[in-house]
Amino acid sequence: MGTSVKITARIPPALAAEIDRLVNAGYYSNRSEVIKEALRDFLVRKRALIEEASDEEFVRLAKRTIEPLLAEDWESEADEYWDKITGVRYEPEV
């Protein structure tokens, strides 16, 4: 593997548990692989926007997408969905 960059992100506990389930079931070797595949999928679906936009336009569009999320203080309907899943406790790996 080439050079990589470490990124920290906050996610709901139930979503973290789902990632861990995929790893524990052997579908992925670790959490990073799950997250990288999810990001690749996201970028493939957004490819037209990315390829058609100039660098400045891409940054402007990305900010327009990200700023409302930041304004919500990391709370969103998507997070609420995962928060409502009951019976899932997340225990971080030690």
Long-range contacts (C-beta under 8 A, 24 or more apart in sequence): 9-35, 10-74, 11-79, 11-82, 12-79, 12-82, 12-83, 13-82, 13-83, 13-88, 13-89, 13-90, 14-82, 14-83, 14-85, 14-88, 14-90, 15-79, 15-82, 16-90, 17-88, 17-89, 17-90, 18-82, 20-90, 20-93
